Amino acid sequence: MANDSTADALRLLRTQVLMQMRQNSWQTLAVTSPHKGAGKSTISLNMAISFALEVDYTALLVDADLRDPDIGKMLELAPGPGLANYLMGMAPLENLLIHPNIGHLVVLPGGAPVGNTSELMRSPMMADMIREMRGRYPDRLIVFDVPPLLAGADTLALSAYMDAMILLVEECKTARDDIVSSCELLRHSNLMGIVLNKSRELRESESFTRPKPGFFRRFFGAGG
């Protein structure tokens, strides 16, 4: 259970992200990090749940980290097929969607880990799937938990389909050079902001904006 500071920070992050998505009519949001362990899957899940509890929206959470899918485990879903199976032509999409009884939330799990992820991410099936997701339900917000940015080319392949992206970094763990490298890789993407996770303090006065030198959103506690 999140403590009060964590819950407050999550609500603030949700509110500011949702405000930008509404103002710009954005539907797709990707959450990534330079390396594994910063908490991107936890933030992706919490963002999707918070969107799903909004009166005017439904939410779809897509586990697109196919090398190391975590969302199913975090929701305690039974092992089964997922996005990887769809992209390999092994299962229709409608058979893979799960309703975990959390507001208006729908989940597309990743399935079993696979190795040829870059090819799958760049496949026409992935592009067609995202176009269909965007067009079928105009009131649906889609959150993608995508692979760590510096671990391979998967996230760059997906970034072209995303309306906005969030870069998650871990206090005292993520190296400054890795943050700079990540921002450089995302220079042609709409990087909405940088979230500092597992922070020791929360600065109430800071706002969630596009990254500026020396700026981070202070965020507590979430691991994963």
N, CA, C and O of each residue as an XYZ file, in Angstrom:
896
protein
N       0.852     -1.197      0.000
C       0.000      0.000      0.000
C       0.887      1.246      0.000
O       1.840      1.343      0.773
N       0.565      2.176     -0.860
C       1.357      3.402     -0.941
C       1.137      4.242      0.310
O       0.027      4.302      0.838
N       2.212      4.897      0.787
C       2.027      5.804      1.904
C       1.417      7.110      1.393
O       1.227      7.288      0.190
N       1.109      8.026      2.329
C       0.416      9.256      1.938
C       1.217     10.074      0.938
O       0.659     10.614     -0.017
N       2.535     10.168      1.156
C       3.376     10.958      0.253
C       3.391     10.353     -1.141
O       3.326     11.074     -2.137
N       3.476      9.020     -1.212
C       3.464      8.348     -2.504
C       2.134      8.569     -3.208
O       2.100      8.885     -4.397
N       1.037      8.403     -2.471
C      -0.286      8.575     -3.067
C      -0.487     10.005     -3.551
O      -1.042     10.220     -4.629
N      -0.046     10.980     -2.773
C      -0.170     12.375     -3.178
C       0.627     12.653     -4.444
O       0.153     13.342     -5.346
N       1.845     12.111     -4.508
C       2.684     12.320     -5.688
C       2.072     11.662     -6.917
O       2.111     12.225     -8.010
N       1.506     10.466     -6.738
C       0.837      9.791     -7.849
C      -0.346     10.605     -8.355
O      -0.537     10.749     -9.563
N      -1.135     11.133     -7.437
C      -2.294     11.941     -7.848
C      -1.852     13.192     -8.588
O      -2.472     13.580     -9.578
N      -0.784     13.827     -8.117
C      -0.281     15.028     -8.775
C       0.231     14.699    -10.172
O      -0.061     15.413    -11.132
N       0.989     13.623    -10.278
C       1.500     13.201    -11.576
C       0.349     12.880    -12.520
O       0.347     13.312    -13.673
N      -0.644     12.112    -12.024
C      -1.809     11.760    -12.836
C      -2.529     12.997    -13.342
O      -2.879     13.087    -14.519
N      -2.748     13.953    -12.444
C      -3.499     15.149    -12.804
C      -2.787     15.947    -13.883
O      -3.416     16.406    -14.837
N      -1.487     16.114    -13.737
C      -0.746     16.937    -14.694
C      -0.580     16.246    -16.037
O      -0.644     16.896    -17.080
N      -0.367     14.935    -16.025
C      -0.285     14.192    -17.286
C      -1.637     14.206    -17.990
O      -1.710     14.456    -19.193
N      -2.703     13.938    -17.247
C      -4.037     13.903    -17.835
C      -4.416     15.266    -18.413
O      -5.060     15.344    -19.459
N      -4.019     16.324    -17.737
C      -4.327     17.666    -18.227
C      -3.684     17.898    -19.596
O      -4.322     18.420    -20.510
N      -2.420     17.505    -19.726
C      -1.741     17.692    -21.007
C      -2.341     16.811    -22.095
O      -2.443     17.231    -23.248
N      -2.736     15.598    -21.739
C      -3.315     14.699    -22.732
C      -4.671     15.222    -23.199
O      -4.997     15.139    -24.383
N      -5.453     15.754    -22.276
C      -6.741     16.325    -22.663
C      -6.569     17.537    -23.563
O      -7.231     17.653    -24.594
N      -5.680     18.434    -23.172
C      -5.493     19.672    -23.924
C      -5.027     19.412    -25.350
O      -5.351     20.171    -26.263
N      -4.268     18.339    -25.539
C      -3.695     18.057    -26.851
C      -4.387     16.920    -27.595
O      -3.959     16.528    -28.681
N      -5.474     16.387    -26.997
C      -6.212     15.266    -27.603
C      -5.291     14.077    -27.864
O      -5.409     13.403    -28.887
N      -4.372     13.827    -26.929
C      -3.473     12.683    -27.020
C      -4.154     11.448    -26.464
O      -4.960     11.534    -25.538
N      -3.821     10.288    -27.041
C      -4.364      9.021    -26.566
C      -3.292      8.047    -26.089
O      -3.553      7.236    -25.200
N      -2.105      8.111    -26.656
C      -1.087      7.111    -26.351
C       0.052      7.725    -25.550
O       0.588      8.775    -25.903
N       0.410      7.044    -24.459
C       1.468      7.488    -23.556
C       2.383      6.309    -23.269
O       1.914      5.242    -22.874
N       3.679      6.490    -23.463
C       4.654      5.441    -23.162
C       5.481      5.837    -21.950
O       5.866      6.996    -21.800
N       5.750      4.866    -21.090
C       6.590      5.077    -19.913
C       7.839      4.216    -20.070
O       7.752      2.999    -20.234
N       9.003      4.865    -20.018
C      10.260      4.151    -20.160
C      11.258      4.643    -19.135
O      10.957      5.546    -18.355
N      12.434      4.060    -19.130
C      13.532      4.453    -18.242
C      14.834      4.101    -18.950
O      14.828      3.297    -19.881
N      15.944      4.685    -18.529
C      17.206      4.320    -19.181
C      17.558      2.848    -18.985
O      18.009      2.180    -19.917
N      17.349      2.346    -17.764
C      17.695      0.963    -17.436
C      16.575      0.339    -16.617
O      15.690      1.040    -16.127
N      16.614     -0.954    -16.475
C      15.643     -1.691    -15.673
C      15.803     -1.329    -14.193
O      16.903     -1.032    -13.727
N      14.683     -1.360    -13.467
C      14.720     -1.194    -12.025
C      14.300      0.159    -11.512
O      14.211      0.354    -10.300
N      14.036      1.110    -12.407
C      13.668      2.456    -11.968
C      12.220      2.544    -11.516
O      11.848      3.483    -10.812
N      11.394      1.573    -11.915
C       9.998      1.573    -11.500
C       9.005      1.879    -12.598
O       7.871      2.259    -12.304
N       9.393      1.726    -13.863
C       8.518      2.128    -14.964
C       7.232      1.302    -15.027
O       6.173      1.838    -15.351
N       7.313      0.005    -14.721
C       6.104     -0.826    -14.775
C       5.121     -0.424    -13.687
O       3.911     -0.420    -13.908
N       5.637     -0.087    -12.519
C       4.779      0.368    -11.427
C       4.084      1.674    -11.801
O       2.884      1.827    -11.571
N       4.830      2.611    -12.373
C       4.242      3.884    -12.773
C       3.241      3.674    -13.912
O       2.173      4.287    -13.915
N       3.577      2.817    -14.875
C       2.648      2.531    -15.978
C       1.331      1.993    -15.443
O       0.259      2.439    -15.851
N       1.416      1.038    -14.533
C       0.211      0.438    -13.964
C      -0.610      1.471    -13.197
O      -1.828      1.541    -13.360
N       0.046      2.264    -12.369
C      -0.673      3.264    -11.588
C      -1.302      4.338    -12.466
O      -2.410      4.801    -12.192
N      -0.593      4.737    -13.527
C      -1.164      5.726    -14.438
C      -2.403      5.164    -15.129
O      -3.419      5.850    -15.236
N      -2.323      3.923    -15.596
C      -3.462      3.315    -16.289
C      -4.653      3.169    -15.352
O      -5.787      3.444    -15.743
N      -4.405      2.739    -14.123
C      -5.495      2.599    -13.157
C      -6.137      3.957    -12.875
O      -7.362      4.068    -12.820
N      -5.320      4.973    -12.700
C      -5.872      6.304    -12.407
C      -6.699      6.826    -13.577
O      -7.729      7.465    -13.366
N      -6.259      6.563    -14.811
C      -7.050      6.956    -15.976
C      -8.372      6.181    -16.011
O      -9.417      6.744    -16.339
N      -8.322      4.894    -15.674
C      -9.505      4.039    -15.739
C     -10.559      4.427    -14.718
O     -11.730      4.083    -14.876
N     -10.160      5.136    -13.676
C     -11.101      5.568    -12.642
C     -11.728      6.916    -12.953
O     -12.606      7.383    -12.228
N     -11.272      7.547    -14.045
C     -11.878      8.806    -14.484
C     -13.249      8.528    -15.102
O     -13.430      7.524    -15.790
N     -14.200      9.409    -14.860
C     -15.563      9.198    -15.345
C     -15.628      9.222    -16.867
O     -16.389      8.465    -17.469
N     -14.837     10.085    -17.487
C     -14.969     10.321    -18.927
C     -14.068      9.449    -19.789
O     -14.058      9.609    -21.010
N     -13.311      8.531    -19.194
C     -12.328      7.778    -19.970
C     -12.376      6.284    -19.642
O     -12.800      5.868    -18.564
N     -11.926      5.507    -20.614
C     -11.515      4.134    -20.363
C     -10.007      4.090    -20.563
O      -9.430      5.003    -21.154
N      -9.370      3.036    -20.074
C      -7.915      2.947    -20.172
C      -7.503      1.553    -20.611
O      -8.095      0.553    -20.208
N      -6.484      1.512    -21.437
C      -5.885      0.260    -21.877
C      -4.408      0.299    -21.504
O      -3.690      1.229    -21.871
N      -3.968     -0.706    -20.782
C      -2.562     -0.832    -20.399
C      -1.937     -1.940    -21.231
O      -2.391     -3.084    -21.193
N      -0.898     -1.603    -21.980
C      -0.226     -2.554    -22.872
C       1.170     -2.842    -22.324
O       1.984     -1.932    -22.173
N       1.438     -4.105    -22.031
C       2.778     -4.501    -21.615
C       3.598     -4.765    -22.868
O       3.546     -5.857    -23.434
N       4.352     -3.764    -23.298
C       5.150     -3.867    -24.515
C       6.618     -4.144    -24.218
O       7.455     -4.050    -25.116
N       6.945     -4.483    -22.968
C       8.311     -4.871    -22.617
C       8.406     -6.381    -22.782
O       8.366     -7.124    -21.802
N       8.533     -6.829    -24.021
C       8.369     -8.244    -24.329
C       9.552     -9.107    -23.890
O       9.409    -10.324    -23.776
N      10.704     -8.510    -23.645
C      11.828     -9.281    -23.101
C      11.619     -9.597    -21.626
O      12.080    -10.630    -21.140
N      10.931     -8.717    -20.916
C      10.762     -8.884    -19.475
C       9.396     -8.340    -19.054
O       9.332     -7.335    -18.345
N       8.306     -8.982    -19.476
C       6.969     -8.466    -19.161
C       6.652     -8.619    -17.675
O       6.774     -9.710    -17.118
N       6.244     -7.515    -17.033
C       5.993     -7.513    -15.594
C       4.541     -7.263    -15.216
O       4.132     -7.607    -14.107
N       3.758     -6.677    -16.100
C       2.423     -6.227    -15.729
C       1.540     -7.386    -15.261
O       0.818     -7.252    -14.273
N       1.593     -8.513    -15.958
C       0.784     -9.668    -15.566
C       1.103    -10.139    -14.165
O       0.205    -10.468    -13.390
N       2.395    -10.170    -13.841
C       2.794    -10.589    -12.492
C       2.338     -9.575    -11.450
O       1.908     -9.957    -10.362
N       2.427     -8.309    -11.767
C       2.028     -7.285    -10.809
C       0.531     -7.339    -10.517
O       0.102     -7.042     -9.402
N      -0.267     -7.720    -11.522
C      -1.711     -7.846    -11.343
C      -2.110     -9.249    -10.905
O      -3.295     -9.535    -10.735
N      -1.126    -10.122    -10.723
C      -1.346    -11.503    -10.312
C      -2.248    -12.239    -11.295
O      -3.129    -13.005    -10.904
N      -2.005    -11.987    -12.593
C      -2.736    -12.695    -13.634
C      -2.106    -14.059    -13.870
O      -0.898    -14.233    -13.710
N      -2.919    -15.006    -14.246
C      -2.398    -16.337    -14.570
C      -1.533    -16.240    -15.826
O      -1.856    -15.481    -16.739
N      -0.434    -17.001    -15.883
C       0.400    -16.988    -17.091
C      -0.422    -17.360    -18.319
O      -1.280    -18.241    -18.263
N      -0.154    -16.690    -19.407
C      -0.903    -16.960    -20.622
C      -0.368    -16.153    -21.780
O       0.640    -15.460    -21.643
N      -1.027    -16.234    -22.916
C      -0.566    -15.498    -24.103
C      -0.778    -14.005    -23.942
O      -1.506    -13.550    -23.060
N      -0.120    -13.251    -24.820
C      -0.230    -11.798    -24.750
C       0.167    -11.147    -26.051
O       0.016    -11.732    -27.124
N       0.677     -9.929    -25.953
C       1.037     -9.141    -27.129
C       1.987     -9.878    -28.050
O       1.828     -9.832    -29.270
N       2.969    -10.555    -27.488
C       3.936    -11.277    -28.330
C       3.241    -12.307    -29.203
O       3.593    -12.469    -30.372
N       2.254    -13.007    -28.645
C       1.537    -14.021    -29.417
C       0.757    -13.397    -30.564
O       0.685    -13.961    -31.655
N       0.167    -12.216    -30.309
C      -0.547    -11.521    -31.378
C       0.404    -11.107    -32.496
O       0.105    -11.296    -33.675
N       1.547    -10.543    -32.124
C       2.483    -10.050    -33.138
C       3.110    -11.181    -33.939
O       3.560    -10.967    -35.065
N       3.144    -12.387    -33.368
C       3.659    -13.544    -34.092
C       2.561    -14.291    -34.830
O       2.799    -15.364    -35.385
N       1.345    -13.722    -34.839
C       0.242    -14.329    -35.574
C      -0.325    -15.566    -34.933
O      -0.921    -16.398    -35.616
N      -0.153    -15.708    -33.618
C      -0.564    -16.926    -32.931
C      -1.897    -16.787    -32.198
O      -2.450    -17.789    -31.746
N      -2.424    -15.568    -32.072
C      -3.674    -15.368    -31.339
C      -4.299    -14.049    -31.771
O      -3.582    -13.072    -31.989
N      -5.630    -14.002    -31.898
C      -6.301    -12.733    -32.222
C      -6.284    -11.814    -31.012
O      -6.294    -12.267    -29.868
N      -6.258    -10.519    -31.285
C      -6.124     -9.537    -30.220
C      -7.274     -9.608    -29.227
O      -7.057     -9.486    -28.022
N      -8.494     -9.804    -29.718
C      -9.650     -9.787    -28.823
C      -9.622    -10.917    -27.793
O     -10.274    -10.826    -26.752
N      -8.868    -11.984    -28.083
C      -8.765    -13.094    -27.129
C      -7.714    -12.851    -26.052
O      -7.597    -13.643    -25.117
N      -6.950    -11.772    -26.169
C      -5.829    -11.525    -25.258
C      -6.141    -10.439    -24.230
O      -5.435    -10.322    -23.228
N      -7.175     -9.653    -24.461
C      -7.495     -8.539    -23.572
C      -8.126     -9.052    -22.281
O      -8.988     -9.931    -22.299
N      -7.682     -8.488    -21.167
C      -8.136     -8.914    -19.844
C      -8.777     -7.728    -19.126
O      -8.268     -6.608    -19.182
N      -9.894     -7.984    -18.453
C     -10.588     -6.973    -17.653
C     -10.382     -7.327    -16.175
O     -11.037     -8.238    -15.668
N      -9.493     -6.631    -15.484
C      -9.178     -6.995    -14.102
C     -10.141     -6.430    -13.056
O      -9.840     -6.462    -11.863
N     -11.290     -5.915    -13.487
C     -12.291     -5.361    -12.562
C     -11.749     -4.187    -11.750
O     -11.987     -4.083    -10.547
N     -11.020     -3.311    -12.429
C     -10.517     -2.077    -11.828
C     -11.029     -0.925    -12.688
O     -10.424     -0.593    -13.707
N     -12.130     -0.323    -12.285
C     -12.686      0.749    -13.081
C     -12.905      0.312    -14.515
O     -13.346     -0.806    -14.778
N     -12.591      1.213    -15.445
C     -12.735      0.905    -16.873
C     -11.373      0.516    -17.463
O     -10.980      1.006    -18.522
N     -10.669     -0.365    -16.765
C      -9.323     -0.763    -17.194
C      -9.363     -2.062    -17.983
O     -10.020     -3.030    -17.598
N      -8.637     -2.053    -19.105
C      -8.396     -3.253    -19.905
C      -6.882     -3.426    -19.998
O      -6.149     -2.447    -20.139
N      -6.417     -4.671    -19.919
C      -4.984     -4.955    -19.931
C      -4.652     -5.887    -21.086
O      -5.333     -6.889    -21.305
N      -3.603     -5.549    -21.819
C      -3.025     -6.443    -22.813
C      -1.674     -6.889    -22.270
O      -0.698     -6.148    -22.383
N      -1.590     -8.092    -21.679
C      -0.308     -8.543    -21.120
C       0.706     -8.825    -22.216
O       0.371     -8.891    -23.399
N       1.948     -8.988    -21.796
C       3.000     -9.220    -22.774
C       3.085    -10.650    -23.255
O       3.523    -10.907    -24.377
N       2.666    -11.592    -22.409
C       2.849    -12.998    -22.722
C       4.201    -13.479    -22.221
O       4.844    -12.803    -21.418
N       4.630    -14.634    -22.687
C       5.936    -15.180    -22.289
C       7.050    -14.338    -22.912
O       6.891    -13.835    -24.024
N       8.186    -14.178    -22.204
C       9.305    -13.402    -22.763
C       9.764    -13.963    -24.107
O       9.790    -15.178    -24.308
N      10.122    -13.074    -25.011
C      10.632    -13.469    -26.330
C      11.918    -12.717    -26.616
O      12.237    -11.735    -25.945
N      12.657    -13.184    -27.618
C      13.964    -12.607    -27.904
C      14.000    -11.658    -29.081
O      14.746    -10.680    -29.060
N      13.200    -11.927    -30.123
C      13.275    -11.124    -31.352
C      12.355     -9.919    -31.264
O      11.514     -9.697    -32.135
N      12.528     -9.142    -30.196
C      11.550     -8.098    -29.912
C      11.617     -6.921    -30.884
O      10.579     -6.359    -31.230
N      12.803     -6.540    -31.327
C      12.905     -5.384    -32.222
C      12.143     -5.617    -33.515
O      11.488     -4.710    -34.027
N      12.228     -6.835    -34.046
C      11.500     -7.156    -35.262
C       9.993     -7.083    -35.034
O       9.250     -6.608    -35.893
N       9.552     -7.556    -33.876
C       8.123     -7.514    -33.573
C       7.634     -6.073    -33.424
O       6.555     -5.726    -33.904
N       8.433     -5.238    -32.757
C       8.031     -3.853    -32.550
C       7.929     -3.087    -33.859
O       7.105     -2.181    -33.984
N       8.750     -3.437    -34.828
C       8.763     -2.734    -36.104
C       7.813     -3.359    -37.129
O       7.740     -2.895    -38.267
N       7.093     -4.398    -36.739
C       6.259     -5.124    -37.683
C       5.018     -4.320    -38.070
O       4.546     -3.498    -37.285
N       4.489     -4.548    -39.267
C       3.236     -3.886    -39.663
C       2.089     -4.204    -38.718
O       1.186     -3.385    -38.548
N       2.108     -5.375    -38.102
C       1.028     -5.742    -37.178
C       1.009     -4.817    -35.964
O      -0.064     -4.469    -35.469
N       2.180     -4.418    -35.481
C       2.229     -3.500    -34.352
C       1.641     -2.148    -34.743
O       0.828     -1.586    -34.009
N       2.047     -1.630    -35.892
C       1.523     -0.336    -36.357
C       0.013     -0.395    -36.559
O      -0.707      0.524    -36.169
N      -0.462     -1.470    -37.164
C      -1.903     -1.609    -37.400
C      -2.657     -1.726    -36.083
O      -3.750     -1.178    -35.944
N      -2.086     -2.434    -35.116
C      -2.741     -2.609    -33.820
C      -2.911     -1.273    -33.107
O      -3.976     -0.987    -32.560
N      -1.872     -0.464    -33.115
C      -1.951      0.821    -32.427
C      -2.942      1.742    -33.129
O      -3.695      2.457    -32.467
N      -2.951      1.735    -34.446
C      -3.928      2.549    -35.182
C      -5.357      2.121    -34.848
O      -6.243      2.958    -34.673
N      -5.567      0.806    -34.764
C      -6.902      0.309    -34.430
C      -7.294      0.700    -33.008
O      -8.429      1.109    -32.766
N      -6.360      0.576    -32.073
C      -6.634      0.944    -30.684
C      -7.010      2.415    -30.566
O      -7.916      2.773    -29.813
N      -6.319      3.255    -31.304
C      -6.574      4.696    -31.245
C      -7.918      5.050    -31.876
O      -8.633      5.921    -31.381
N      -8.254      4.374    -32.962
C      -9.442      4.749    -33.708
C     -10.735      4.170    -33.198
O     -11.795      4.761    -33.403
N     -10.678      3.017    -32.532
C     -11.917      2.340    -32.145
C     -12.636      3.052    -31.013
O     -13.862      3.164    -31.030
N     -11.880      3.539    -30.021
C     -12.493      4.176    -28.854
C     -11.849      5.544    -28.631
O     -10.759      5.622    -28.066
N     -12.500      6.620    -29.063
C     -11.900      7.951    -28.920
C     -11.749      8.396    -27.467
O     -10.978      9.312    -27.184
N     -12.478      7.759    -26.537
C     -12.367      8.139    -25.126
C     -11.392      7.247    -24.368
O     -11.347      7.285    -23.139
N     -10.622      6.453    -25.080
C      -9.690      5.533    -24.430
C      -8.283      6.123    -24.398
O      -7.773      6.599    -25.411
N      -7.666      6.082    -23.218
C      -6.265      6.449    -23.047
C      -5.456      5.161    -22.964
O      -5.817      4.232    -22.241
N      -4.367      5.117    -23.707
C      -3.584      3.886    -23.828
C      -2.195      4.122    -23.248
O      -1.454      4.984    -23.720
N      -1.851      3.354    -22.229
C      -0.547      3.463    -21.582
C       0.291      2.259    -21.984
O      -0.134      1.115    -21.822
N       1.474      2.517    -22.506
C       2.400      1.465    -22.913
C       3.561      1.402    -21.925
O       4.277      2.386    -21.737
N       3.744      0.247    -21.296
C       4.946     -0.006    -20.514
C       5.981     -0.541    -21.491
O       5.899     -1.693    -21.917
N       6.957      0.290    -21.848
C       7.905     -0.069    -22.906
C       9.271     -0.409    -22.309
O       9.530     -0.066    -21.155
N      10.145     -1.070    -23.060
C      11.421     -1.519    -22.518
C      12.333     -0.352    -22.126
O      12.142      0.776    -22.579
N      13.321     -0.639    -21.284
C      14.330      0.386    -20.967
C      14.981      0.896    -22.246
O      15.314      0.124    -23.144
N      15.153      2.192    -22.306
C      15.573      2.848    -23.541
C      16.961      2.431    -23.994
O      17.201      2.272    -25.191
N      17.885      2.251    -23.042
C      19.262      1.956    -23.401
C      19.545      0.464    -23.515
O      20.693      0.059    -23.693
N      18.488     -0.363    -23.412
C      18.672     -1.816    -23.477
C      18.537     -2.365    -24.891
O      18.831     -3.537    -25.125
N      18.100     -1.542    -25.835
C      17.915     -2.010    -27.203
C      17.121     -1.003    -28.005
O      16.884      0.119    -27.557
N      16.708     -1.416    -29.208
C      16.046     -0.500    -30.131
C      14.523     -0.549    -30.042
O      13.842      0.155    -30.788
N      13.975     -1.374    -29.137
C      12.522     -1.580    -29.095
C      11.757     -0.282    -28.864
O      10.804      0.020    -29.582
N      12.175      0.477    -27.870
C      11.426      1.673    -27.502
C      11.512      2.741    -28.578
O      10.533      3.445    -28.828
N      12.660      2.873    -29.215
C      12.762      3.822    -30.327
C      11.828      3.429    -31.461
O      11.247      4.293    -32.117
N      11.680      2.126    -31.693
C      10.774      1.667    -32.735
C       9.332      2.037    -32.405
O       8.555      2.370    -33.299
N       8.976      1.981    -31.129
C       7.614      2.299    -30.712
C       7.353      3.798    -30.601
O       6.209      4.238    -30.710
N       8.399      4.577    -30.387
C       8.214      5.998    -30.083
C       7.501      6.751    -31.203
O       6.833      7.754    -30.949
N       7.638      6.277    -32.432
C       6.989      6.950    -33.559
C       5.466      6.885    -33.468
O       4.775      7.709    -34.068
N       4.939      5.911    -32.723
C       3.497      5.738    -32.604
C       2.923      6.416    -31.357
O       1.707      6.419    -31.163
N       3.782      6.985    -30.516
C       3.333      7.515    -29.237
C       3.054      9.019    -29.331
O       3.828      9.766    -29.930
N       1.947      9.450    -28.737
C       1.662     10.881    -28.649
C       2.603     11.563    -27.665
O       3.006     12.707    -27.877
N       2.952     10.866    -26.591
C       3.813     11.444    -25.558
C       4.557     10.334    -24.851
O       4.132      9.179    -24.849
N       5.692     10.710    -24.241
C       6.494      9.747    -23.497
C       6.931     10.352    -22.177
O       7.106     11.565    -22.063
N       7.105      9.496    -21.181
C       7.648      9.882    -19.883
C       8.921      9.072    -19.654
O       8.950      7.861    -19.871
N       9.959      9.751    -19.217
C      11.224      9.091    -18.892
C      11.344      9.015    -17.373
O      11.349     10.040    -16.692
N      11.439      7.811    -16.854
C      11.539      7.597    -15.416
C      12.995      7.349    -15.033
O      13.662      6.500    -15.624
N      13.482      8.095    -14.042
C      14.853      7.909    -13.563
C      14.807      7.695    -12.057
O      13.879      8.141    -11.382
N      15.811      7.014    -11.546
C      15.849      6.652    -10.131
C      16.887      7.484     -9.396
O      18.043      7.562     -9.811
N      16.465      8.102     -8.300
C      17.371      8.943     -7.534
C      18.561      8.131     -7.021
O      18.400      7.040     -6.474
N      19.753      8.687     -7.210
C      21.018      8.104     -6.735
C      21.400      6.821     -7.462
O      22.378      6.170     -7.093
N      20.640      6.449     -8.495
C      20.960      5.226     -9.235
C      21.195      5.512    -10.713
O      22.167      5.028    -11.292
N      20.311      6.296    -11.327
C      20.440      6.574    -12.755
C      21.541      7.604    -12.976
O      21.490      8.708    -12.433
N      22.536      7.235    -13.776
C      23.670      8.128    -14.026
C      23.243      9.304    -14.901
O      22.397      9.163    -15.785
N      23.839     10.464    -14.641
C      23.526     11.655    -15.430
C      23.786     11.413    -16.914
O      22.995     11.839    -17.756
N      24.889     10.733    -17.246
C      25.189     10.474    -18.661
C      24.101      9.634    -19.310
O      23.798      9.816    -20.489
N      23.505      8.707    -18.546
C      22.435      7.877    -19.097
C      21.172      8.700    -19.329
O      20.437      8.449    -20.285
N      20.916      9.669    -18.476
C      19.773     10.562    -18.686
C      19.981     11.397    -19.945
O      19.072     11.551    -20.760
N      21.196     11.936    -20.091
C      21.509     12.740    -21.276
C      21.384     11.892    -22.536
O      20.814     12.335    -23.533
N      21.920     10.666    -22.492
C      21.842      9.779    -23.657
C      20.401      9.442    -23.999
O      20.029      9.395    -25.172
N      19.583      9.205    -22.965
C      18.176      8.877    -23.195
C      17.436     10.044    -23.830
O      16.674      9.858    -24.779
N      17.658     11.240    -23.312
C      17.006     12.419    -23.887
C      17.446     12.654    -25.324
O      16.648     13.081    -26.159
N      18.695     12.379    -25.611
C      19.188     12.532    -26.977
C      18.501     11.530    -27.909
O      18.134     11.878    -29.032
N      18.326     10.287    -27.446
C      17.644      9.287    -28.261
C      16.187      9.664    -28.521
O      15.627      9.332    -29.565
N      15.586     10.354    -27.570
C      14.178     10.737    -27.693
C      13.986     12.139    -28.260
O      12.901     12.707    -28.143
N      15.018     12.699    -28.867
C      14.955     14.096    -29.309
C      13.891     14.310    -30.378
O      13.392     15.426    -30.527
N      13.528     13.263    -31.130
C      12.487     13.413    -32.147
C      11.118     12.956    -31.629
O      10.144     12.939    -32.382
N      11.045     12.592    -30.368
C       9.786     12.167    -29.762
C       9.231     13.276    -28.889
O       9.932     14.236    -28.569
N       7.979     13.143    -28.508
C       7.366     14.121    -27.622
C       7.608     13.687    -26.176
O       6.762     13.035    -25.565
N       8.765     14.056    -25.641
C       9.102     13.729    -24.257
C       8.368     14.709    -23.349
O       8.768     15.865    -23.218
N       7.295     14.239    -22.727
C       6.466     15.098    -21.895
C       7.197     15.557    -20.645
O       7.020     16.694    -20.209
N       8.010     14.697    -20.068
C       8.718     15.081    -18.854
C       9.561     13.955    -18.310
O       9.518     12.828    -18.803
N      10.326     14.274    -17.291
C      11.170     13.320    -16.582
C      10.620     13.165    -15.166
O      10.355     14.154    -14.482
N      10.454     11.933    -14.739
C       9.959     11.650    -13.393
C      11.105     11.070    -12.576
O      11.718     10.077    -12.966
N      11.387     11.699    -11.441
C      12.399     11.192    -10.521
C      11.718     10.286     -9.518
O      10.913     10.746     -8.709
N      12.033      9.008     -9.564
C      11.376      8.009     -8.723
C      12.237      7.680     -7.501
O      13.455      7.860     -7.510
N      11.572      7.194     -6.454
C      12.229      6.778     -5.220
C      12.988      7.938     -4.583
O      14.075      7.765     -4.033
N      12.391      9.115     -4.670
C      13.025     10.309     -4.128
C      12.887     10.368     -2.616
O      11.939      9.819     -2.054
N      13.816     11.025     -1.964
C      13.780     11.175     -0.523
C      12.972     12.388     -0.093
O      12.694     12.559      1.094
N      12.590     13.234     -1.048
C      11.827     14.419     -0.686
C      10.869     14.767     -1.802
O      11.084     14.397     -2.956
N       9.833     15.465     -1.464
C       8.847     15.902     -2.435
C       8.747     17.413     -2.383
O       8.402     17.981     -1.347
N       9.044     18.060     -3.484
C       8.968     19.519     -3.542
C       7.615     19.908     -4.098
O       7.358     19.782     -5.296
N       6.751     20.385     -3.210
C       5.375     20.663     -3.582
C       5.279     21.693     -4.700
O       4.332     21.668     -5.486
N       6.256     22.603     -4.779
C       6.124     23.722     -5.707
C       6.494     23.365     -7.136
O       6.202     24.132     -8.053
N       7.141     22.200     -7.352
C       7.573     21.866     -8.701
C       6.398     21.399     -9.534
O       5.486     20.754     -9.016
N       6.408     21.715    -10.809
C       5.347     21.277    -11.704
C       5.913     20.300    -12.717
O       7.109     20.303    -13.008
N       5.032     19.465    -13.249
C       5.431     18.444    -14.218
C       5.394     19.057    -15.605
O       4.316     19.331    -16.132
N       6.558     19.276    -16.203
C       6.639     19.940    -17.498
C       7.658     19.224    -18.362
O       8.253     18.228    -17.953
N       7.846     19.739    -19.543
C       8.948     19.228    -20.359
C      10.243     19.463    -19.604
O      10.368     20.464    -18.898
N      11.234     18.542    -19.738
C      12.441     18.646    -18.926
C      13.242     19.897    -19.211
O      13.406     20.303    -20.362
N      13.737     20.500    -18.148
C      14.634     21.636    -18.243
C      15.900     21.309    -17.457
O      15.868     20.422    -16.604
N      17.008     21.993    -17.712
C      18.236     21.696    -16.984
C      18.028     21.770    -15.475
O      17.519     22.766    -14.962
N      18.419     20.726    -14.777
C      18.333     20.712    -13.330
C      16.956     20.423    -12.778
O      16.756     20.496    -11.565
N      15.971     20.087    -13.655
C      14.603     19.892    -13.179
C      14.233     18.421    -13.166
O      14.526     17.703    -14.122
N      13.598     17.960    -12.101
C      12.996     16.641    -12.041
C      11.702     16.737    -11.236
O      11.597     17.543    -10.311
N      10.727     15.917    -11.589
C       9.563     15.765    -10.757
C       9.938     14.844     -9.605
O      10.322     13.697     -9.833
N       9.837     15.319     -8.392
C      10.141     14.506     -7.222
C       9.019     13.495     -7.013
O       7.844     13.855     -6.934
N       9.399     12.238     -6.925
C       8.392     11.200     -6.814
C       8.865     10.150     -5.828
O      10.032      9.760     -5.848
N       7.970      9.689     -4.962
C       8.335      8.763     -3.903
C       8.163      7.320     -4.326
O       7.228      6.991     -5.056
N       9.049      6.463     -3.879
C       8.828      5.109     -3.428
C       8.569      3.993     -4.385
O       8.929      2.868     -4.036
N       7.976      4.157     -5.577
C       7.537      2.990     -6.319
C       8.727      2.227     -6.868
O       9.637      2.814     -7.454
N       8.716      0.927     -6.678
C       9.774      0.082     -7.209
C       9.284     -0.697     -8.408
O       8.210     -0.414     -8.939
N      10.064     -1.684     -8.843
C       9.627     -2.536     -9.920
C      10.182     -2.126    -11.261
O       9.891     -2.766    -12.272
